[in-house]
Amino acid sequence: MSDRRRLDDKALTMGDKVFSQTKSNDVTSLFPPMVQAGELTFLAQDARGPDGSLGNERNAVGQARRTLENVRALLRTAGQDLNNLVCLMVFLTDYNDVGEVARVLDSYFPELQRSYPASCFVGAMALDGGCLVRMDAVATSSLDRAQINVPGVPYAPGSRCHGVRVGDLFFLSGVDAGGPGGSASGSGGMGVQTGAVLDRIEVILKNQGLSLSDIFRTFMFMPDLSIRAAYGEARRRKYQGFFRLEEFPANSGIGVKSVGQNLLLRSVAIATRDRTKAVVSSDKVRLSPGSFSQSYRVGKWLFIAGQDAITFDRKTRAVGDLVGQTEASLMDIKYIVEAGGGTLDDVVKTTVYLTAGQDYSHFATAYQSFFKTHRRAAMMPSGLVVDVKELAPQCLVEIDAVARL
């Protein structure tokens, strides 16, 4: 499957959303290269050129440079540049490339203490088109932004800051339990590492006048989901006093290839100082009190937790059927957006996690067909697909989303 787009395409404006259009009629071309919504811009890129080829870029360093050039070219069509980036998720098929790829980023963001975006590096099982590197980015047109650096809190490998504030939103970099320089010796088991991660996030938030209760969206990347119970127990223990069970942050728990030697967890959090943030739930979608909320609304933004094929009675629908599970996941997203007063037309970004080895064409057909059936707008949301190690039991796909209501 190819989700590459030409960088010189025109744009389609719908309300306060601007979609970069594609000229491709390829059924597997699912995602526009960029969507602007309000003050945020969502885009995902790799090293492929307009013809879909990697050219001579066959190593992670060369692909990282080419990817950043593609990101820069897209942002310039929106009157922005790399300095407008506030959040960067970097997927690597070989996590050992993190150091070299981080040094490439350093060359593009020489003012490390000012312009570097919040970042997180994760090892993926595979990426589309034989790519070794893929970047999922958020940029902003807002001038009300500032980098976050907190003395005494180690940076995760590849990160050069602890986060970036944009208005009332705080995008944090990935946080793990490793020591300075990414050392993971003595990091302990999953329960210990989860506690350490949340303690560090709490320190970062306190530096900004916030607390754990101001988090509304988290992403938890783990190389071994079999010990997730210890993670869940430690998380619930830490969240006591900050959240009611039905108000835990919207979450995605993804089993990935690697987050570093001896590290069992890397977490990304988004927080806000907007006291009007609120849980949004649909009675048509299962609730998971003490684990995660379906979604949180912050101003006009709706951040939706990863949705999969798990039913109300904790069984998995359409076992072994990628098409059926894709439709089930998207239907839950539809119900949640509608519970927030919107429609699928308001969805501006999705992230799709597929367990490795699935037939992309089956997913692509189901995904595109669902949006064509339930979305009035011709343009699809921005987004990307990542092959991961593991999801919830018997689940082949998990999809999360961001909507601008």
ABEGO torsion letter per residue (X at the ends): XBABBBAABBBBBBEABBBBBBABABAABABBABBBBEABBBBBBBABBAAGBAEABABAAAAAAAAAAAAAAAAAAAGBBAAABABBBBBBABAAAAAAAAAAAAAABABAAAABBBBBBBBBABBBGGBABBBBBBBBABABBBBBBBBGBBBBBGBABAEBBBEABBBBBBBBABBBGGBABGAEBAAAAAAAAAAAAAAAAAAAGBBAAABABBBBBBABAAAAAAAAAAAAAAABGABBAAABBBBBBBBBABAEBGBABBBBBBBBABAABBBBBBAABBBBBGABBABBBBEABBBBBBBBABBAAGBBBGBGBAAAAAAAAAAAAAAAAAAAGBBAAABABBBBBBBBGBBAAAAAAAAAAAAAAABABABBBBEBBBBBABBBBGBABBBBBBBBX
